[in-house]
Amino acid sequence: MKKIIYILSLSVSFLLINQRSQAQDYKAAAGLKFGAYEIGPSGKYFLNQTTAIEGILGIRDHGIVITGLYEIHTRAFNVDKLNFFYGFGGHLGSIGSGYYKRFGSDAQYYKDRHLLFGADGVAGLEWVIPNSPIAVSLDLNPRLEVATGPFFDIAPGVGVKYTFQ
């Protein structure tokens, strides 16, 4: 775990050392997010050239989770249409009874409904396909769950979005 955090921190530092440039390639986007725990619709809106807010409605076994993120975008590796983004936010949701497997651990059985509540982070890359309105992303979502925990997870995610100017 320490090794993953070290590598991620080093990568983030390297990417941030690059000159910040105009990162926005679109104004808003709507699409789907495929995560380790939830799959569902997502939407992103840029507040200015480098900051955006993103909302995700995650549907999972026996439950639903709403996640809100504040993200900072910057050009990655000086490649046009490829952006590095990082940010923070939170989630709120509910799960019903059933077995739930946390990323990298054994399944746990919940016999009643449980509230999900906690803090989220995000770091990843997003590429807007040239000459198309499609953006794809690959990210890591560190999550601190407080209501059913506390426990800490890092979940990978893939997103596909249709962009609007």
Backbone as JSON, one array per atom type, in Angstrom:
{
  "sequence": "MKKIIYILSLSVSFLLINQRSQAQDYKAAAGLKFGAYEIGPSGKYFLNQTTAIEGILGIRDHGIVITGLYEIHTRAFNVDKLNFFYGFGGHLGSIGSGYYKRFGSDAQYYKDRHLLFGADGVAGLEWVIPNSPIAVSLDLNPRLEVATGPFFDIAPGVGVKYTFQ",
  "N": [[0.83, -1.19, 0.0], [1.93, 1.26, 0.83], [3.81, 1.53, -1.14], [2.25, 1.89, -3.45], [1.01, 4.36, -2.87], [3.31, 5.97, -2.73], [4.3, 5.8, -5.38], [2.11, 6.89, -6.78], [2.08, 9.49, -5.67], [4.58, 10.44, -6.51], [4.18, 10.4, -9.29], [2.1, 12.27, -9.56], [3.42, 14.58, -8.64], [5.42, 14.86, -10.62], [3.84, 15.34, -12.89], [2.66, 17.75, -12.18], [4.75, 19.51, -12.1], [5.21, 20.2, -14.7], [4.54, 22.89, -16.96], [1.63, 24.69, -16.27], [-1.14, 24.72, -18.34], [-3.8, 25.77, -20.55], [-6.32, 23.65, -19.86], [-8.89, 22.89, -20.45], [-10.95, 21.26, -22.71], [-13.52, 21.11, -23.38], [-16.84, 22.2, -22.36], [-18.88, 20.95, -20.86], [-19.88, 17.58, -19.93], [-21.4, 14.36, -20.36], [-21.87, 11.02, -19.31], [-20.84, 7.62, -18.73], [-19.63, 5.94, -15.84], [-17.42, 3.45, -14.89], [-16.67, 1.73, -12.19], [-14.8, 0.12, -9.5], [-16.64, -0.58, -7.56], [-19.14, 0.64, -8.12], [-21.32, 1.3, -10.92], [-22.42, 3.67, -13.22], [-24.3, 6.63, -14.34], [-22.61, 9.72, -15.15], [-21.67, 13.18, -14.78], [-20.0, 16.13, -15.86], [-18.87, 19.43, -15.31], [-17.23, 22.32, -16.33], [-15.97, 24.91, -14.38], [-14.16, 26.92, -14.86], [-11.18, 27.45, -16.84], [-9.5, 25.46, -15.73], [-10.71, 24.14, -13.57], [-13.22, 21.87, -12.46], [-16.46, 20.46, -11.73], [-17.73, 17.31, -10.79], [-20.26, 14.88, -10.93], [-21.45, 11.73, -9.86], [-23.63, 9.05, -10.21], [-23.73, 6.23, -8.69], [-24.49, 2.87, -9.16], [-24.87, -0.07, -7.42], [-24.53, -3.5, -6.19], [-27.45, -4.12, -4.52], [-27.73, -1.41, -3.76], [-27.15, 2.22, -3.84], [-25.11, 5.02, -4.67], [-24.19, 8.4, -4.34], [-21.83, 10.55, -5.63], [-19.81, 13.41, -5.33], [-17.41, 15.51, -6.84], [-14.67, 17.79, -6.79], [-12.54, 19.0, -9.16], [-9.24, 19.52, -10.47], [-7.73, 20.33, -13.46], [-5.04, 19.78, -15.73], [-2.8, 20.07, -18.51], [-1.38, 17.05, -19.66], [1.83, 15.7, -19.96], [2.43, 17.47, -21.99], [0.77, 16.89, -24.16], [-1.62, 17.41, -26.56], [-5.09, 17.5, -25.85], [-4.91, 15.57, -23.88], [-5.33, 15.23, -20.53], [-4.32, 15.6, -17.15], [-5.89, 15.0, -14.09], [-6.95, 15.84, -10.77], [-8.44, 15.69, -7.52], [-10.96, 16.24, -4.96], [-13.7, 15.21, -2.81], [-16.9, 13.96, -1.83], [-19.05, 11.23, -0.73], [-22.36, 9.8, -0.57], [-24.71, 7.41, 0.33], [-26.61, 4.31, 0.18], [-26.81, 0.9, 1.17], [-28.23, -2.36, 0.85], [-29.05, -5.51, 2.46], [-26.66, -8.18, 2.23], [-23.74, -9.8, 0.73], [-20.65, -8.13, 0.6], [-17.78, -7.27, -1.1], [-14.8, -5.79, -0.36], [-12.29, -3.93, -2.05], [-9.5, -5.83, -2.45], [-9.88, -7.34, -0.12], [-11.6, -9.73, 2.07], [-15.01, -10.85, 1.58], [-17.77, -9.3, 3.23], [-20.62, -9.75, 5.26], [-23.65, -8.0, 5.35], [-26.51, -7.71, 7.24], [-28.58, -5.92, 7.45], [-29.92, -2.76, 6.2], [-27.54, -0.25, 5.32], [-26.06, 2.92, 5.81], [-24.0, 4.78, 3.65], [-21.25, 6.89, 3.8], [-18.76, 9.32, 3.32], [-15.4, 10.5, 2.57], [-13.87, 11.37, -0.55], [-11.28, 11.01, -3.01], [-9.61, 11.77, -6.09], [-7.6, 10.92, -8.88], [-6.29, 11.04, -12.08], [-6.17, 10.36, -15.66], [-7.43, 11.97, -18.55], [-8.61, 11.73, -21.83], [-9.54, 13.45, -24.65], [-10.87, 12.41, -27.54], [-9.43, 13.24, -30.58], [-11.09, 15.33, -32.97], [-13.62, 14.41, -32.33], [-16.54, 14.12, -30.18], [-16.05, 12.64, -27.91], [-14.81, 11.64, -24.75], [-12.47, 9.84, -22.83], [-11.58, 8.32, -19.74], [-9.26, 7.34, -17.18], [-8.85, 6.45, -13.91], [-7.92, 6.69, -10.38], [-9.58, 6.21, -7.35], [-9.29, 7.1, -4.26], [-10.87, 6.34, -1.19], [-12.42, 7.16, 1.82], [-14.34, 5.56, 3.97], [-16.76, 6.26, 6.33], [-19.21, 5.73, 7.63], [-19.87, 2.9, 7.53], [-17.5, 1.93, 8.36], [-14.7, 2.72, 10.22], [-12.91, 2.62, 7.1], [-10.38, 2.44, 4.55], [-10.09, 2.66, 1.05], [-8.83, 2.1, -2.26], [-10.01, 2.53, -5.38], [-10.03, 1.58, -8.77], [-11.12, 3.23, -11.82], [-13.0, 3.68, -14.87], [-14.02, 5.89, -17.36], [-16.41, 7.02, -19.78], [-17.39, 9.59, -21.82], [-19.69, 11.91, -23.38], [-19.0, 14.93, -24.87], [-19.77, 18.44, -24.55], [-19.7, 21.61, -26.09]],
  "CA": [[0.0, 0.0, 0.0], [2.82, 2.41, 0.87], [4.45, 1.61, -2.45], [1.28, 2.48, -4.39], [0.87, 5.78, -2.53], [4.56, 6.62, -3.11], [4.35, 5.9, -6.85], [1.09, 7.85, -7.17], [2.55, 10.82, -5.27], [5.67, 10.81, -7.41], [3.6, 10.68, -10.6], [1.38, 13.53, -9.46], [4.42, 15.65, -8.55], [6.04, 15.0, -11.94], [2.9, 15.96, -13.82], [2.37, 19.12, -11.76], [5.93, 20.33, -12.37], [5.04, 20.73, -16.05], [3.88, 24.2, -17.03], [0.17, 24.62, -16.34], [-1.66, 25.34, -19.55], [-5.25, 25.69, -20.64], [-6.63, 22.23, -19.9], [-10.27, 22.65, -20.85], [-11.21, 20.94, -24.11], [-14.98, 21.16, -23.52], [-17.49, 22.91, -21.25], [-19.64, 19.99, -20.04], [-19.88, 16.22, -20.48], [-22.27, 13.38, -19.71], [-21.46, 9.7, -19.73], [-20.9, 6.49, -17.8], [-18.43, 5.65, -15.05], [-17.32, 2.05, -14.52], [-15.74, 1.68, -11.07], [-14.64, -1.17, -8.85], [-17.82, -0.86, -6.75], [-20.37, 1.14, -8.74], [-21.4, 1.64, -12.34], [-23.57, 4.54, -13.39], [-24.14, 7.86, -15.11], [-21.79, 10.79, -14.56], [-21.7, 14.45, -15.47], [-18.91, 17.02, -15.5], [-19.06, 20.81, -15.76], [-16.07, 23.15, -16.04], [-16.24, 26.21, -13.79], [-13.26, 27.8, -15.59], [-10.28, 26.7, -17.72], [-8.79, 24.35, -15.1], [-11.44, 23.48, -12.49], [-14.5, 21.29, -12.85], [-17.17, 19.66, -10.75], [-18.23, 16.08, -11.39], [-21.21, 14.11, -10.14], [-21.59, 10.34, -10.3], [-24.68, 8.27, -9.57], [-23.22, 4.87, -8.75], [-25.41, 1.79, -8.85], [-24.1, -1.25, -7.0], [-25.38, -4.56, -5.65], [-28.33, -3.77, -3.4], [-27.58, -0.05, -3.26], [-26.88, 3.36, -4.71], [-24.19, 5.99, -4.05], [-24.02, 9.66, -5.06], [-20.49, 11.09, -5.36], [-19.52, 14.72, -5.89], [-15.97, 15.76, -6.85], [-14.1, 19.05, -7.27], [-11.35, 18.54, -9.87], [-8.32, 20.45, -11.11], [-7.22, 19.73, -14.7], [-3.87, 20.38, -16.36], [-2.33, 19.3, -19.66], [-0.45, 15.99, -19.26], [2.94, 15.38, -20.85], [2.36, 18.42, -23.11], [0.06, 16.25, -25.25], [-2.91, 18.06, -26.79], [-6.29, 16.73, -25.55], [-4.66, 14.63, -22.78], [-5.3, 16.0, -19.3], [-4.19, 14.99, -15.83], [-6.79, 15.67, -13.15], [-6.94, 15.38, -9.39], [-9.41, 16.45, -6.76], [-11.52, 15.68, -3.73], [-15.14, 15.34, -2.69], [-17.52, 13.07, -0.86], [-20.11, 10.35, -1.22], [-23.47, 9.49, 0.31], [-25.52, 6.38, -0.3], [-27.22, 3.29, 1.01], [-26.74, -0.46, 0.66], [-29.12, -3.29, 1.53], [-28.39, -6.69, 3.0], [-25.94, -9.0, 1.26], [-22.29, -9.9, 0.85], [-19.93, -7.07, -0.08], [-16.34, -7.47, -1.13], [-13.99, -4.59, -0.48], [-11.16, -4.11, -2.95], [-8.33, -6.39, -1.79], [-10.17, -7.99, 1.16], [-12.64, -10.74, 2.03], [-16.39, -10.37, 1.58], [-18.38, -9.1, 4.54], [-22.07, -9.84, 5.15], [-24.48, -7.02, 6.06], [-27.87, -8.26, 7.3], [-29.53, -4.81, 7.42], [-29.53, -1.62, 5.35], [-26.5, 0.58, 5.9], [-25.75, 4.2, 5.2], [-22.62, 4.99, 3.21], [-20.91, 8.3, 3.9], [-17.33, 9.47, 3.48], [-14.61, 11.43, 1.76], [-13.31, 10.78, -1.76], [-10.26, 11.7, -3.78], [-9.53, 11.26, -7.46], [-6.43, 11.28, -9.67], [-6.34, 10.25, -13.29], [-5.91, 10.93, -16.98], [-8.6, 12.03, -19.44], [-8.23, 12.01, -23.2], [-10.62, 13.79, -25.56], [-10.48, 11.86, -28.84], [-9.41, 14.34, -31.56], [-12.15, 15.41, -33.98], [-14.84, 13.73, -31.89], [-17.03, 14.65, -28.91], [-15.91, 11.58, -26.91], [-13.68, 11.69, -23.82], [-12.31, 8.63, -22.02], [-10.73, 8.59, -18.58], [-8.78, 6.25, -16.33], [-8.51, 7.12, -12.66], [-7.92, 6.01, -9.08], [-10.44, 6.91, -6.41], [-9.15, 6.77, -2.84], [-12.14, 6.6, -0.5], [-12.48, 6.92, 3.26], [-15.73, 5.28, 4.36], [-16.9, 6.51, 7.76], [-20.45, 5.2, 8.21], [-19.79, 1.44, 7.74], [-16.1, 1.62, 8.64], [-13.98, 3.38, 9.13], [-11.91, 1.91, 6.32], [-9.82, 3.18, 3.42], [-10.0, 1.88, -0.17], [-8.48, 2.76, -3.51], [-10.71, 1.81, -6.43], [-9.82, 2.08, -10.12], [-12.32, 3.56, -12.56], [-12.91, 4.02, -16.29], [-15.17, 6.69, -17.74], [-16.64, 7.36, -21.19], [-18.31, 10.74, -21.79], [-19.98, 12.72, -24.56], [-18.68, 16.29, -24.47], [-20.53, 19.55, -25.11], [-18.92, 22.85, -26.11]],
  "C": [[0.87, 1.25, 0.0], [3.49, 2.63, -0.48], [3.53, 2.27, -3.48], [1.14, 3.97, -4.14], [2.12, 6.55, -2.93], [4.62, 6.83, -4.62], [3.33, 6.92, -7.35], [1.51, 9.27, -6.84], [3.66, 11.32, -6.18], [5.15, 11.17, -8.8], [2.87, 12.02, -10.61], [2.36, 14.7, -9.43], [5.06, 15.91, -9.9], [5.11, 15.74, -12.9], [2.63, 17.42, -13.46], [3.56, 20.05, -11.98], [5.85, 20.93, -13.77], [4.29, 22.05, -16.0], [2.37, 24.0, -17.14], [-0.29, 25.36, -17.59], [-3.18, 25.23, -19.53], [-5.63, 24.23, -20.83], [-8.01, 21.93, -20.45], [-10.37, 22.4, -22.35], [-12.7, 20.94, -24.4], [-15.56, 21.87, -22.3], [-18.22, 21.96, -20.31], [-19.59, 18.63, -20.71], [-20.85, 15.36, -19.68], [-21.87, 12.0, -20.21], [-21.67, 8.65, -18.67], [-19.56, 6.31, -17.11], [-18.49, 4.19, -14.62], [-16.25, 1.96, -13.43], [-15.67, 0.29, -10.48], [-15.88, -1.56, -8.06], [-19.12, -0.49, -7.43], [-20.19, 1.38, -10.23], [-22.6, 2.57, -12.48], [-23.27, 5.79, -14.17], [-23.3, 8.89, -14.37], [-21.95, 12.05, -15.4], [-20.58, 15.34, -14.97], [-19.18, 18.39, -16.09], [-17.84, 21.62, -15.35], [-16.51, 24.52, -15.53], [-15.39, 27.29, -14.44], [-12.31, 26.92, -16.39], [-9.65, 25.46, -17.06], [-9.56, 23.64, -13.99], [-12.82, 23.03, -12.96], [-15.15, 20.64, -11.63], [-17.73, 18.45, -11.48], [-19.16, 15.39, -10.42], [-21.38, 12.73, -10.73], [-22.72, 9.7, -9.51], [-24.29, 6.81, -9.73], [-24.24, 3.84, -8.31], [-24.57, 0.56, -8.55], [-25.06, -2.32, -6.5], [-26.16, -4.06, -4.45], [-28.17, -2.34, -2.91], [-27.29, 0.99, -4.32], [-26.01, 4.36, -3.95], [-24.09, 7.22, -4.94], [-22.67, 10.24, -4.64], [-20.35, 12.44, -6.05], [-18.04, 15.01, -5.76], [-15.66, 17.16, -7.37], [-12.75, 18.69, -7.87], [-10.55, 19.69, -10.46], [-7.68, 19.71, -12.29], [-6.01, 20.51, -15.2], [-3.42, 19.48, -17.51], [-1.28, 18.28, -19.18], [0.58, 15.75, -20.35], [3.0, 16.28, -22.08], [1.73, 17.81, -24.36], [-1.31, 16.91, -25.36], [-4.04, 17.06, -26.54], [-6.09, 15.66, -24.47], [-4.46, 15.44, -21.5], [-5.1, 15.11, -18.09], [-5.17, 15.73, -14.93], [-6.68, 15.03, -11.78], [-7.94, 16.23, -8.62], [-9.9, 15.71, -5.54], [-13.02, 15.89, -3.72], [-15.67, 14.41, -1.63], [-18.59, 12.21, -1.5], [-21.14, 10.12, -0.13], [-24.33, 8.45, -0.39], [-26.08, 5.4, 0.71], [-27.02, 1.93, 0.34], [-27.68, -1.33, 1.48], [-28.33, -4.48, 2.06], [-27.71, -7.47, 1.88], [-24.46, -9.05, 1.54], [-21.64, -8.8, 0.02], [-18.45, -7.31, 0.03], [-15.66, -6.13, -1.29], [-12.8, -4.91, -1.36], [-9.97, -4.64, -2.15], [-8.61, -7.05, -0.45], [-11.29, -9.01, 0.99], [-14.03, -10.1, 2.05], [-16.91, -10.28, 3.01], [-19.89, -9.12, 4.34], [-22.74, -8.76, 5.98], [-25.91, -7.56, 6.05], [-28.95, -7.18, 7.26], [-29.07, -3.77, 6.42], [-28.46, -0.82, 6.09], [-26.33, 1.86, 5.1], [-24.29, 4.22, 4.8], [-22.36, 6.49, 3.23], [-19.4, 8.41, 4.07], [-16.71, 10.47, 2.54], [-13.98, 10.68, 0.59], [-12.19, 11.65, -2.31], [-10.29, 11.12, -5.19], [-8.23, 11.76, -8.09], [-6.45, 10.41, -10.91], [-5.98, 11.02, -14.54], [-7.2, 10.9, -17.78], [-8.13, 12.44, -20.83], [-9.5, 12.29, -24.01], [-10.15, 13.34, -26.95], [-10.55, 12.98, -29.87], [-10.51, 14.2, -32.61], [-13.39, 14.6, -33.62], [-15.29, 14.33, -30.56], [-16.88, 13.65, -27.75], [-14.65, 11.79, -26.06], [-13.67, 10.38, -23.03], [-11.35, 8.94, -20.88], [-10.39, 7.3, -17.86], [-8.32, 6.9, -15.04], [-8.45, 6.17, -11.47], [-8.74, 6.86, -8.13], [-10.19, 6.42, -4.99], [-10.41, 7.2, -2.09], [-12.0, 6.25, 0.98], [-13.95, 6.77, 3.62], [-15.84, 5.42, 5.87], [-18.11, 5.78, 8.35], [-20.38, 3.69, 8.46], [-18.38, 1.01, 8.11], [-15.73, 1.96, 10.06], [-13.02, 2.42, 8.42], [-11.53, 2.75, 5.12], [-9.68, 2.23, 2.25], [-9.44, 2.74, -1.29], [-9.09, 1.94, -4.63], [-10.37, 2.41, -7.79], [-11.15, 2.36, -10.81], [-12.01, 3.9, -14.01], [-14.18, 4.8, -16.63], [-15.21, 6.93, -19.25], [-17.7, 8.45, -21.17], [-18.5, 11.34, -23.18], [-19.8, 14.16, -24.14], [-19.53, 17.32, -25.23], [-19.67, 20.81, -25.05], [-19.72, 23.91, -25.43]]
}
